[in-house]
Amino acid sequence: MFPILIHSTLGKNQSMRLPKISTLENYTHLTKEDFEIHFRKNLNEKNIGLFTSASLIDKFYNFDNLKESDKIEVIEFVENDEYGTWKYIFKKLFNIK
């Protein structure tokens, strides 16, 4: 076995990256602060996969640069309680409203 060495300064020089969400209020009734709180809460509570979580986080941090369908997906993640359930997946698959 080879030991894994990690330098003690790893990650120390990284700056905090703020989300680009200036257009968020055009898509939801929540304030930016409330939306971010609900977004983080849903990431912890909803049973979604690792890749879906990573994709949603990336979309949240680049919200202003996304196309409409991706923006709507981020908004649905926060506002739709069924997001990630089988019912939601089948509705989306068969375009059921």
N, C-alpha and C positions, 0 to 999 in steps of 0.2 A: 504494500500500500504506500502511496505517496502522500505526504502531508499537503494540505491545502493552505497556502499562506495568503493572508489578506493584509495588506498594508493598513496601518492604523489611521491614515488620513483619507481613506476611501470615502468619498461622498462629502467631505468637509467643505470643499470649494464650490459646491453646487448652490445656485441661487434658487429662490422660491419662484415657481412658475405660476402666474395667475391665469385663470381661465379667461378666454376671449368670449365674453357673453354679453356684449353691449346690445345686441339685437334680441336678446331673450325675452324681454318684456313685450315684444310684438306678437309672441306666440303663446303666452300664458298669462294668467291673472296673478300669479305669484310674483313677489319681489325677487330680485336676484339672490338675496341672502336666504330667504325662505326656500327658494328652489334648490339652492345648494345644500341646505340642511336636509331636505327631503330626498335629494339625489343620494347623498352619502348614507342616509338611513336605509333607503331601499337597496343600496349595494350590499349592506350588511344583512338585511333581513330577507330579501327575496332569494329564492332558490334558482339562481341562474348560473351558467357555467363560467369557467375561467376566461375563455376567449370572448364570450359575450360581455363580461364585465370589463375586460381590457378594451374592447371595442367601444363600449359606452363611455368609458372614462376618456378615451382619446377624442370621441365625438364631443363630449362635454367641454373639454379644454380648447377645442377648435370650433366651437359652435358657430361663430360668425362666418367662418369660411366654408361651411357645409352646404350641400344642396338641400332642397326642401324636404325630401323624403327622409334624409338622415336627421334633420332638425326635428321632424315630427316623431321619429323614433325615440329621441331623447326625451321629448315632452311626454310621450306616451309612457315611457318607463317611470316617470315620476307621478303622473296623474292617473294612470290606469292601474287599478288594483289587480287586474287579471294578468298583467304583463308577466310572461314567463311560464304561465300555466298551460296545460294541454288545451284547455278551452280557447285560450288566446292564440295558440299556435294553429289550431284548426280553423279558427275564424280568419286568421291572416292567410292561411294556405288556400282557403276556398273563397276568399274575398267576401265573407259574410259580415254584414254590418251589425 
